[in-house]
Amino acid sequence: MNANGSVTYLTTEELAARLHYAPRYILNCLKDSVLFEGVHYIKPFGRRKILYLWEAIERDMLGSSTHQLPMIPMANGGVCHG
């Protein structure tokens, strides 16, 4: 949900424009491997049309990128992001 509590629904083309990916790449490579139905996208009324949930995609995209940063453990218990 965004700041006012609503969800931003995007078509494949709109999502592609935001992520700077080709729509075909989203459909062939990301959908059902990192973007999952019910979490990142829905098929309204059980139809073929796909609507992506921007807030869920942004949350998981940003969360996974911070977890993959290289970290070096420090003696005092902290970490150094190398």
N, C-alpha and C positions, 0 to 999 in steps of 0.2 A: 504494500500500500504506500502511496505517496503521502505528502504532508497533510493533505486534506482527507485522508482515509479512503481514497478511491484507487482503483487499479488502472494502470495504463496498458491498454490492449494494442498490440502492434501486429500488422501483417508481416509476412516474411520479407517483403520488399522494404518496409519501414524499419524492421530490425536490421536488415542488411545495411541500410544507410547509416544507422546509428553505430553499428559495429565495424563498418568499413570492410564488410565481407560480401561476396557474391551471394545472391539468394540461393543459387544452386548448391553452394558450399554448405550453407546452413541446413538445407533440406537433406543433402546426401551425407554430410560428415558430422554435423553437430546434433541434429535431431535424433533422439533416442540413444545417443552415446553420452552426451553431456547435458543436453536439454531434454527433460522428461515430461511426458504427458501428465497433467494433474499438478505438476510442480512449476514448470517453466512455460507450458503451453496448454491450451484447451482446444477442443473441437466442439464449438457450440452446437447444440441440438443434435449431436451425434453425426454431424455432416463431415465432409472432406475438408472444409475450410479450417485453417489453423490460425489461432490468435495467440500471440506470445505475450506473456506477462512480464513487462519490462522490469518491475521492481524485484521480482524473484531472480531474474537473469542477472541484473546488476549486482544484487546482494551476493550471489554465488560466484560471479565473475571476480568481484573485488575481494571476496573472502579467500578464494583459492589462490589469487595472485600474492597475497600477503603471506600465506602459508608456504609458498614455494621459494621465498627469498633465502639465499644462503646465509646460514647463521653459524657463528663460531662461539662455542661456549667459553665463558670467562670464569676465572677462579672465584670471583665473588658471587657467582650464581647468575649473573646477567648473561646477555648474549651480544655479540658484535655482528651487525648485519654487513657482511663482506661483499 
